[in-house]
């Protein structure tokens, strides 16, 4: 299971629309490594002038790697995090996450998400991630 959902939030979902802030808080507590990484990258992007901020350090364990995969593979989680932090997310492999300014420079995003960039980001250490 990806998220530890409170009975209250589950009941809210069963009744209809879910409060997105409550959903993001569930993501924050269920996937703390992924949430913190995206939060840190969003802060770095905001403080700097680069077109994006990215992480190149592998997660310390498979548990943290799993958090990143679950957060970025889910359209609902990914979209909520993008709206919450006001960024656009990109993901190249099991740890290379990048945040881009929304409405910003499309060229940098396109380059990061290109097949060329994916191929250049490969290494034997990443084969099993």
Phi and psi in radians as a Rosetta constraint file:
Dihedral C 1 N 2 CA 2 C 2 CIRCULARHARMONIC -1.370 0.35
Dihedral N 2 CA 2 C 2 N 3 CIRCULARHARMONIC -0.692 0.35
Dihedral C 2 N 3 CA 3 C 3 CIRCULARHARMONIC -2.185 0.35
Dihedral N 3 CA 3 C 3 N 4 CIRCULARHARMONIC 2.556 0.35
Dihedral C 3 N 4 CA 4 C 4 CIRCULARHARMONIC -1.628 0.35
Dihedral N 4 CA 4 C 4 N 5 CIRCULARHARMONIC 1.714 0.35
Dihedral C 4 N 5 CA 5 C 5 CIRCULARHARMONIC -1.665 0.35
Dihedral N 5 CA 5 C 5 N 6 CIRCULARHARMONIC 2.251 0.35
Dihedral C 5 N 6 CA 6 C 6 CIRCULARHARMONIC -1.214 0.35
Dihedral N 6 CA 6 C 6 N 7 CIRCULARHARMONIC 2.676 0.35
Dihedral C 6 N 7 CA 7 C 7 CIRCULARHARMONIC -1.025 0.35
Dihedral N 7 CA 7 C 7 N 8 CIRCULARHARMONIC -0.582 0.35
Dihedral C 7 N 8 CA 8 C 8 CIRCULARHARMONIC -1.166 0.35
Dihedral N 8 CA 8 C 8 N 9 CIRCULARHARMONIC -0.757 0.35
Dihedral C 8 N 9 CA 9 C 9 CIRCULARHARMONIC -1.210 0.35
Dihedral N 9 CA 9 C 9 N 10 CIRCULARHARMONIC -0.660 0.35
Dihedral C 9 N 10 CA 10 C 10 CIRCULARHARMONIC -1.098 0.35
Dihedral N 10 CA 10 C 10 N 11 CIRCULARHARMONIC -0.742 0.35
Dihedral C 10 N 11 CA 11 C 11 CIRCULARHARMONIC -1.098 0.35
Dihedral N 11 CA 11 C 11 N 12 CIRCULARHARMONIC -0.690 0.35
Dihedral C 11 N 12 CA 12 C 12 CIRCULARHARMONIC -1.061 0.35
Dihedral N 12 CA 12 C 12 N 13 CIRCULARHARMONIC -0.766 0.35
Dihedral C 12 N 13 CA 13 C 13 CIRCULARHARMONIC -1.111 0.35
Dihedral N 13 CA 13 C 13 N 14 CIRCULARHARMONIC -0.655 0.35
Dihedral C 13 N 14 CA 14 C 14 CIRCULARHARMONIC -1.177 0.35
Dihedral N 14 CA 14 C 14 N 15 CIRCULARHARMONIC -0.494 0.35
Dihedral C 14 N 15 CA 15 C 15 CIRCULARHARMONIC -1.441 0.35
Dihedral N 15 CA 15 C 15 N 16 CIRCULARHARMONIC -0.378 0.35
Dihedral C 15 N 16 CA 16 C 16 CIRCULARHARMONIC 2.626 0.35
Dihedral N 16 CA 16 C 16 N 17 CIRCULARHARMONIC -2.276 0.35
Dihedral C 16 N 17 CA 17 C 17 CIRCULARHARMONIC -1.129 0.35
Dihedral N 17 CA 17 C 17 N 18 CIRCULARHARMONIC 2.582 0.35
Dihedral C 17 N 18 CA 18 C 18 CIRCULARHARMONIC -1.914 0.35
Dihedral N 18 CA 18 C 18 N 19 CIRCULARHARMONIC 2.411 0.35
Dihedral C 18 N 19 CA 19 C 19 CIRCULARHARMONIC -1.149 0.35
Dihedral N 19 CA 19 C 19 N 20 CIRCULARHARMONIC 2.055 0.35
Dihedral C 19 N 20 CA 20 C 20 CIRCULARHARMONIC -1.111 0.35
Dihedral N 20 CA 20 C 20 N 21 CIRCULARHARMONIC -0.596 0.35
Dihedral C 20 N 21 CA 21 C 21 CIRCULARHARMONIC -1.093 0.35
Dihedral N 21 CA 21 C 21 N 22 CIRCULARHARMONIC -0.690 0.35
Dihedral C 21 N 22 CA 22 C 22 CIRCULARHARMONIC -1.177 0.35
Dihedral N 22 CA 22 C 22 N 23 CIRCULARHARMONIC -0.658 0.35
Dihedral C 22 N 23 CA 23 C 23 CIRCULARHARMONIC -1.112 0.35
Dihedral N 23 CA 23 C 23 N 24 CIRCULARHARMONIC -0.819 0.35
Dihedral C 23 N 24 CA 24 C 24 CIRCULARHARMONIC -1.075 0.35
Dihedral N 24 CA 24 C 24 N 25 CIRCULARHARMONIC -0.660 0.35
Dihedral C 24 N 25 CA 25 C 25 CIRCULARHARMONIC -1.132 0.35
Dihedral N 25 CA 25 C 25 N 26 CIRCULARHARMONIC -0.633 0.35
Dihedral C 25 N 26 CA 26 C 26 CIRCULARHARMONIC -1.140 0.35
Dihedral N 26 CA 26 C 26 N 27 CIRCULARHARMONIC -0.701 0.35
Dihedral C 26 N 27 CA 27 C 27 CIRCULARHARMONIC -1.094 0.35
Dihedral N 27 CA 27 C 27 N 28 CIRCULARHARMONIC -0.781 0.35
Dihedral C 27 N 28 CA 28 C 28 CIRCULARHARMONIC -1.014 0.35
Dihedral N 28 CA 28 C 28 N 29 CIRCULARHARMONIC -0.750 0.35
Dihedral C 28 N 29 CA 29 C 29 CIRCULARHARMONIC -1.440 0.35
Dihedral N 29 CA 29 C 29 N 30 CIRCULARHARMONIC -0.478 0.35
Dihedral C 29 N 30 CA 30 C 30 CIRCULARHARMONIC -1.475 0.35
Dihedral N 30 CA 30 C 30 N 31 CIRCULARHARMONIC -0.591 0.35
Dihedral C 30 N 31 CA 31 C 31 CIRCULARHARMONIC -2.219 0.35
Dihedral N 31 CA 31 C 31 N 32 CIRCULARHARMONIC 1.080 0.35
Dihedral C 31 N 32 CA 32 C 32 CIRCULARHARMONIC -1.072 0.35
Dihedral N 32 CA 32 C 32 N 33 CIRCULARHARMONIC -0.644 0.35
Dihedral C 32 N 33 CA 33 C 33 CIRCULARHARMONIC -1.124 0.35
Dihedral N 33 CA 33 C 33 N 34 CIRCULARHARMONIC -0.843 0.35
Dihedral C 33 N 34 CA 34 C 34 CIRCULARHARMONIC -1.113 0.35
Dihedral N 34 CA 34 C 34 N 35 CIRCULARHARMONIC -0.782 0.35
Dihedral C 34 N 35 CA 35 C 35 CIRCULARHARMONIC -1.066 0.35
Dihedral N 35 CA 35 C 35 N 36 CIRCULARHARMONIC -0.820 0.35
Dihedral C 35 N 36 CA 36 C 36 CIRCULARHARMONIC -1.101 0.35
Dihedral N 36 CA 36 C 36 N 37 CIRCULARHARMONIC -0.726 0.35
Dihedral C 36 N 37 CA 37 C 37 CIRCULARHARMONIC -1.068 0.35
Dihedral N 37 CA 37 C 37 N 38 CIRCULARHARMONIC -0.823 0.35
Dihedral C 37 N 38 CA 38 C 38 CIRCULARHARMONIC -1.160 0.35
Dihedral N 38 CA 38 C 38 N 39 CIRCULARHARMONIC -0.686 0.35
Dihedral C 38 N 39 CA 39 C 39 CIRCULARHARMONIC -1.067 0.35
Dihedral N 39 CA 39 C 39 N 40 CIRCULARHARMONIC -0.806 0.35
Dihedral C 39 N 40 CA 40 C 40 CIRCULARHARMONIC -1.103 0.35
Dihedral N 40 CA 40 C 40 N 41 CIRCULARHARMONIC -0.752 0.35
Dihedral C 40 N 41 CA 41 C 41 CIRCULARHARMONIC -1.146 0.35
Dihedral N 41 CA 41 C 41 N 42 CIRCULARHARMONIC -0.691 0.35
Dihedral C 41 N 42 CA 42 C 42 CIRCULARHARMONIC -1.099 0.35
Dihedral N 42 CA 42 C 42 N 43 CIRCULARHARMONIC -0.703 0.35
Dihedral C 42 N 43 CA 43 C 43 CIRCULARHARMONIC -1.124 0.35
Dihedral N 43 CA 43 C 43 N 44 CIRCULARHARMONIC -0.739 0.35
Dihedral C 43 N 44 CA 44 C 44 CIRCULARHARMONIC -1.071 0.35
Dihedral N 44 CA 44 C 44 N 45 CIRCULARHARMONIC -0.757 0.35
Dihedral C 44 N 45 CA 45 C 45 CIRCULARHARMONIC -1.086 0.35
Dihedral N 45 CA 45 C 45 N 46 CIRCULARHARMONIC -0.769 0.35
Dihedral C 45 N 46 CA 46 C 46 CIRCULARHARMONIC -1.105 0.35
Dihedral N 46 CA 46 C 46 N 47 CIRCULARHARMONIC -0.664 0.35
Dihedral C 46 N 47 CA 47 C 47 CIRCULARHARMONIC -1.358 0.35
Dihedral N 47 CA 47 C 47 N 48 CIRCULARHARMONIC -0.369 0.35
Dihedral C 47 N 48 CA 48 C 48 CIRCULARHARMONIC -1.849 0.35
Dihedral N 48 CA 48 C 48 N 49 CIRCULARHARMONIC -3.038 0.35
Dihedral C 48 N 49 CA 49 C 49 CIRCULARHARMONIC -2.051 0.35
Dihedral N 49 CA 49 C 49 N 50 CIRCULARHARMONIC -0.011 0.35
Dihedral C 49 N 50 CA 50 C 50 CIRCULARHARMONIC -1.160 0.35
Dihedral N 50 CA 50 C 50 N 51 CIRCULARHARMONIC 2.682 0.35
Dihedral C 50 N 51 CA 51 C 51 CIRCULARHARMONIC -1.225 0.35
Dihedral N 51 CA 51 C 51 N 52 CIRCULARHARMONIC -0.301 0.35
Dihedral C 51 N 52 CA 52 C 52 CIRCULARHARMONIC -2.745 0.35
Dihedral N 52 CA 52 C 52 N 53 CIRCULARHARMONIC 2.869 0.35
Dihedral C 52 N 53 CA 53 C 53 CIRCULARHARMONIC -2.206 0.35
Dihedral N 53 CA 53 C 53 N 54 CIRCULARHARMONIC 2.420 0.35
Dihedral C 53 N 54 CA 54 C 54 CIRCULARHARMONIC -2.459 0.35
Dihedral N 54 CA 54 C 54 N 55 CIRCULARHARMONIC 2.822 0.35
Dihedral C 54 N 55 CA 55 C 55 CIRCULARHARMONIC -1.848 0.35
Dihedral N 55 CA 55 C 55 N 56 CIRCULARHARMONIC 2.327 0.35
Dihedral C 55 N 56 CA 56 C 56 CIRCULARHARMONIC -2.134 0.35
Dihedral N 56 CA 56 C 56 N 57 CIRCULARHARMONIC 0.107 0.35
Dihedral C 56 N 57 CA 57 C 57 CIRCULARHARMONIC -1.652 0.35
Dihedral N 57 CA 57 C 57 N 58 CIRCULARHARMONIC 2.179 0.35
Dihedral C 57 N 58 CA 58 C 58 CIRCULARHARMONIC -1.069 0.35
Dihedral N 58 CA 58 C 58 N 59 CIRCULARHARMONIC 2.595 0.35
Dihedral C 58 N 59 CA 59 C 59 CIRCULARHARMONIC -1.040 0.35
Dihedral N 59 CA 59 C 59 N 60 CIRCULARHARMONIC 2.652 0.35
Dihedral C 59 N 60 CA 60 C 60 CIRCULARHARMONIC -1.204 0.35
Dihedral N 60 CA 60 C 60 N 61 CIRCULARHARMONIC -0.357 0.35
Dihedral C 60 N 61 CA 61 C 61 CIRCULARHARMONIC -2.662 0.35
Dihedral N 61 CA 61 C 61 N 62 CIRCULARHARMONIC 2.991 0.35
Dihedral C 61 N 62 CA 62 C 62 CIRCULARHARMONIC -1.151 0.35
Dihedral N 62 CA 62 C 62 N 63 CIRCULARHARMONIC -0.512 0.35
Dihedral C 62 N 63 CA 63 C 63 CIRCULARHARMONIC -1.086 0.35
Dihedral N 63 CA 63 C 63 N 64 CIRCULARHARMONIC -0.804 0.35
Dihedral C 63 N 64 CA 64 C 64 CIRCULARHARMONIC -1.193 0.35
Dihedral N 64 CA 64 C 64 N 65 CIRCULARHARMONIC -0.671 0.35
Dihedral C 64 N 65 CA 65 C 65 CIRCULARHARMONIC -1.054 0.35
Dihedral N 65 CA 65 C 65 N 66 CIRCULARHARMONIC -0.732 0.35
Dihedral C 65 N 66 CA 66 C 66 CIRCULARHARMONIC -1.078 0.35
Dihedral N 66 CA 66 C 66 N 67 CIRCULARHARMONIC -0.648 0.35
Dihedral C 66 N 67 CA 67 C 67 CIRCULARHARMONIC -1.080 0.35
Dihedral N 67 CA 67 C 67 N 68 CIRCULARHARMONIC -0.782 0.35
Dihedral C 67 N 68 CA 68 C 68 CIRCULARHARMONIC -1.076 0.35
Dihedral N 68 CA 68 C 68 N 69 CIRCULARHARMONIC -0.786 0.35
Dihedral C 68 N 69 CA 69 C 69 CIRCULARHARMONIC -1.087 0.35
Dihedral N 69 CA 69 C 69 N 70 CIRCULARHARMONIC -0.758 0.35
Dihedral C 69 N 70 CA 70 C 70 CIRCULARHARMONIC -1.154 0.35
Dihedral N 70 CA 70 C 70 N 71 CIRCULARHARMONIC -0.719 0.35
Dihedral C 70 N 71 CA 71 C 71 CIRCULARHARMONIC -1.170 0.35
Dihedral N 71 CA 71 C 71 N 72 CIRCULARHARMONIC -0.727 0.35
Dihedral C 71 N 72 CA 72 C 72 CIRCULARHARMONIC -1.553 0.35
Dihedral N 72 CA 72 C 72 N 73 CIRCULARHARMONIC -0.292 0.35
Dihedral C 72 N 73 CA 73 C 73 CIRCULARHARMONIC -1.484 0.35
Dihedral N 73 CA 73 C 73 N 74 CIRCULARHARMONIC -0.317 0.35
Dihedral C 73 N 74 CA 74 C 74 CIRCULARHARMONIC -1.603 0.35
Dihedral N 74 CA 74 C 74 N 75 CIRCULARHARMONIC 2.107 0.35
Dihedral C 74 N 75 CA 75 C 75 CIRCULARHARMONIC -1.056 0.35
Dihedral N 75 CA 75 C 75 N 76 CIRCULARHARMONIC -0.677 0.35
Dihedral C 75 N 76 CA 76 C 76 CIRCULARHARMONIC -1.153 0.35
Dihedral N 76 CA 76 C 76 N 77 CIRCULARHARMONIC -0.808 0.35
Dihedral C 76 N 77 CA 77 C 77 CIRCULARHARMONIC -1.168 0.35
Dihedral N 77 CA 77 C 77 N 78 CIRCULARHARMONIC -0.852 0.35
Dihedral C 77 N 78 CA 78 C 78 CIRCULARHARMONIC -1.020 0.35
Dihedral N 78 CA 78 C 78 N 79 CIRCULARHARMONIC -0.846 0.35
Dihedral C 78 N 79 CA 79 C 79 CIRCULARHARMONIC -1.087 0.35
Dihedral N 79 CA 79 C 79 N 80 CIRCULARHARMONIC -0.711 0.35
Dihedral C 79 N 80 CA 80 C 80 CIRCULARHARMONIC -1.143 0.35
Dihedral N 80 CA 80 C 80 N 81 CIRCULARHARMONIC -0.713 0.35
Dihedral C 80 N 81 CA 81 C 81 CIRCULARHARMONIC -1.153 0.35
Dihedral N 81 CA 81 C 81 N 82 CIRCULARHARMONIC -0.683 0.35
Dihedral C 81 N 82 CA 82 C 82 CIRCULARHARMONIC -1.069 0.35
Dihedral N 82 CA 82 C 82 N 83 CIRCULARHARMONIC -0.792 0.35
Dihedral C 82 N 83 CA 83 C 83 CIRCULARHARMONIC -1.173 0.35
Dihedral N 83 CA 83 C 83 N 84 CIRCULARHARMONIC -0.727 0.35
Dihedral C 83 N 84 CA 84 C 84 CIRCULARHARMONIC -1.072 0.35
Dihedral N 84 CA 84 C 84 N 85 CIRCULARHARMONIC -0.789 0.35
Dihedral C 84 N 85 CA 85 C 85 CIRCULARHARMONIC -1.626 0.35
Dihedral N 85 CA 85 C 85 N 86 CIRCULARHARMONIC -0.131 0.35
Dihedral C 85 N 86 CA 86 C 86 CIRCULARHARMONIC 1.180 0.35
Dihedral N 86 CA 86 C 86 N 87 CIRCULARHARMONIC 0.682 0.35
Dihedral C 86 N 87 CA 87 C 87 CIRCULARHARMONIC -2.323 0.35
Dihedral N 87 CA 87 C 87 N 88 CIRCULARHARMONIC 2.977 0.35
Dihedral C 87 N 88 CA 88 C 88 CIRCULARHARMONIC -1.960 0.35
Dihedral N 88 CA 88 C 88 N 89 CIRCULARHARMONIC 2.272 0.35
Dihedral C 88 N 89 CA 89 C 89 CIRCULARHARMONIC -1.669 0.35
Dihedral N 89 CA 89 C 89 N 90 CIRCULARHARMONIC 2.571 0.35
Dihedral C 89 N 90 CA 90 C 90 CIRCULARHARMONIC -2.404 0.35
Dihedral N 90 CA 90 C 90 N 91 CIRCULARHARMONIC 2.616 0.35
Dihedral C 90 N 91 CA 91 C 91 CIRCULARHARMONIC -2.459 0.35
Dihedral N 91 CA 91 C 91 N 92 CIRCULARHARMONIC 2.127 0.35
Dihedral C 91 N 92 CA 92 C 92 CIRCULARHARMONIC -1.733 0.35
Dihedral N 92 CA 92 C 92 N 93 CIRCULARHARMONIC -0.697 0.35
Dihedral C 92 N 93 CA 93 C 93 CIRCULARHARMONIC -2.677 0.35
Dihedral N 93 CA 93 C 93 N 94 CIRCULARHARMONIC -2.753 0.35
Dihedral C 93 N 94 CA 94 C 94 CIRCULARHARMONIC -1.207 0.35
Dihedral N 94 CA 94 C 94 N 95 CIRCULARHARMONIC -0.026 0.35
Dihedral C 94 N 95 CA 95 C 95 CIRCULARHARMONIC -2.625 0.35
Dihedral N 95 CA 95 C 95 N 96 CIRCULARHARMONIC -0.242 0.35
Dihedral C 95 N 96 CA 96 C 96 CIRCULARHARMONIC -1.491 0.35
Dihedral N 96 CA 96 C 96 N 97 CIRCULARHARMONIC 1.664 0.35
Dihedral C 96 N 97 CA 97 C 97 CIRCULARHARMONIC -1.847 0.35
Dihedral N 97 CA 97 C 97 N 98 CIRCULARHARMONIC 2.434 0.35
Dihedral C 97 N 98 CA 98 C 98 CIRCULARHARMONIC -2.295 0.35
Dihedral N 98 CA 98 C 98 N 99 CIRCULARHARMONIC 2.602 0.35
Dihedral C 98 N 99 CA 99 C 99 CIRCULARHARMONIC -2.065 0.35
Dihedral N 99 CA 99 C 99 N 100 CIRCULARHARMONIC 2.405 0.35
Dihedral C 99 N 100 CA 100 C 100 CIRCULARHARMONIC -2.146 0.35
Dihedral N 100 CA 100 C 100 N 101 CIRCULARHARMONIC 2.657 0.35
Dihedral C 100 N 101 CA 101 C 101 CIRCULARHARMONIC -1.164 0.35
Dihedral N 101 CA 101 C 101 N 102 CIRCULARHARMONIC 2.405 0.35
Dihedral C 101 N 102 CA 102 C 102 CIRCULARHARMONIC -1.285 0.35
Dihedral N 102 CA 102 C 102 N 103 CIRCULARHARMONIC 2.424 0.35
Dihedral C 102 N 103 CA 103 C 103 CIRCULARHARMONIC 1.206 0.35
Dihedral N 103 CA 103 C 103 N 104 CIRCULARHARMONIC 0.204 0.35
Dihedral C 103 N 104 CA 104 C 104 CIRCULARHARMONIC -1.588 0.35
Dihedral N 104 CA 104 C 104 N 105 CIRCULARHARMONIC -2.717 0.35
Dihedral C 104 N 105 CA 105 C 105 CIRCULARHARMONIC -1.117 0.35
Dihedral N 105 CA 105 C 105 N 106 CIRCULARHARMONIC 1.907 0.35
Dihedral C 105 N 106 CA 106 C 106 CIRCULARHARMONIC -1.228 0.35
Dihedral N 106 CA 106 C 106 N 107 CIRCULARHARMONIC -0.513 0.35
Dihedral C 106 N 107 CA 107 C 107 CIRCULARHARMONIC -1.045 0.35
Dihedral N 107 CA 107 C 107 N 108 CIRCULARHARMONIC -0.751 0.35
Dihedral C 107 N 108 CA 108 C 108 CIRCULARHARMONIC -1.149 0.35
Dihedral N 108 CA 108 C 108 N 109 CIRCULARHARMONIC -0.720 0.35
Dihedral C 108 N 109 CA 109 C 109 CIRCULARHARMONIC -1.121 0.35
Dihedral N 109 CA 109 C 109 N 110 CIRCULARHARMONIC -0.811 0.35
Dihedral C 109 N 110 CA 110 C 110 CIRCULARHARMONIC -1.060 0.35
Dihedral N 110 CA 110 C 110 N 111 CIRCULARHARMONIC -0.698 0.35
Dihedral C 110 N 111 CA 111 C 111 CIRCULARHARMONIC -1.154 0.35
Dihedral N 111 CA 111 C 111 N 112 CIRCULARHARMONIC -0.749 0.35
Dihedral C 111 N 112 CA 112 C 112 CIRCULARHARMONIC -1.136 0.35
Dihedral N 112 CA 112 C 112 N 113 CIRCULARHARMONIC -0.640 0.35
Dihedral C 112 N 113 CA 113 C 113 CIRCULARHARMONIC -1.663 0.35
Dihedral N 113 CA 113 C 113 N 114 CIRCULARHARMONIC 0.196 0.35
Dihedral C 113 N 114 CA 114 C 114 CIRCULARHARMONIC -1.362 0.35
Dihedral N 114 CA 114 C 114 N 115 CIRCULARHARMONIC 2.725 0.35
Dihedral C 114 N 115 CA 115 C 115 CIRCULARHARMONIC -0.982 0.35
Dihedral N 115 CA 115 C 115 N 116 CIRCULARHARMONIC -0.654 0.35
Dihedral C 115 N 116 CA 116 C 116 CIRCULARHARMONIC -1.037 0.35
Dihedral N 116 CA 116 C 116 N 117 CIRCULARHARMONIC -0.844 0.35
Dihedral C 116 N 117 CA 117 C 117 CIRCULARHARMONIC -1.096 0.35
Dihedral N 117 CA 117 C 117 N 118 CIRCULARHARMONIC -0.687 0.35
Dihedral C 117 N 118 CA 118 C 118 CIRCULARHARMONIC -1.069 0.35
Dihedral N 118 CA 118 C 118 N 119 CIRCULARHARMONIC -0.798 0.35
Dihedral C 118 N 119 CA 119 C 119 CIRCULARHARMONIC -1.140 0.35
Dihedral N 119 CA 119 C 119 N 120 CIRCULARHARMONIC -0.709 0.35
Dihedral C 119 N 120 CA 120 C 120 CIRCULARHARMONIC -1.232 0.35
Dihedral N 120 CA 120 C 120 N 121 CIRCULARHARMONIC -0.293 0.35
Dihedral C 120 N 121 CA 121 C 121 CIRCULARHARMONIC -1.619 0.35
Dihedral N 121 CA 121 C 121 N 122 CIRCULARHARMONIC 0.148 0.35
Dihedral C 121 N 122 CA 122 C 122 CIRCULARHARMONIC -1.518 0.35
Dihedral N 122 CA 122 C 122 N 123 CIRCULARHARMONIC 2.639 0.35
Dihedral C 122 N 123 CA 123 C 123 CIRCULARHARMONIC -2.747 0.35
Dihedral N 123 CA 123 C 123 N 124 CIRCULARHARMONIC 2.778 0.35
Dihedral C 123 N 124 CA 124 C 124 CIRCULARHARMONIC -1.017 0.35
Dihedral N 124 CA 124 C 124 N 125 CIRCULARHARMONIC -0.528 0.35
Dihedral C 124 N 125 CA 125 C 125 CIRCULARHARMONIC -1.192 0.35
Dihedral N 125 CA 125 C 125 N 126 CIRCULARHARMONIC -0.356 0.35
Dihedral C 125 N 126 CA 126 C 126 CIRCULARHARMONIC -1.719 0.35
Dihedral N 126 CA 126 C 126 N 127 CIRCULARHARMONIC 0.050 0.35
Dihedral C 126 N 127 CA 127 C 127 CIRCULARHARMONIC -1.007 0.35
Dihedral N 127 CA 127 C 127 N 128 CIRCULARHARMONIC -0.667 0.35
Dihedral C 127 N 128 CA 128 C 128 CIRCULARHARMONIC -1.767 0.35
Dihedral N 128 CA 128 C 128 N 129 CIRCULARHARMONIC 0.207 0.35
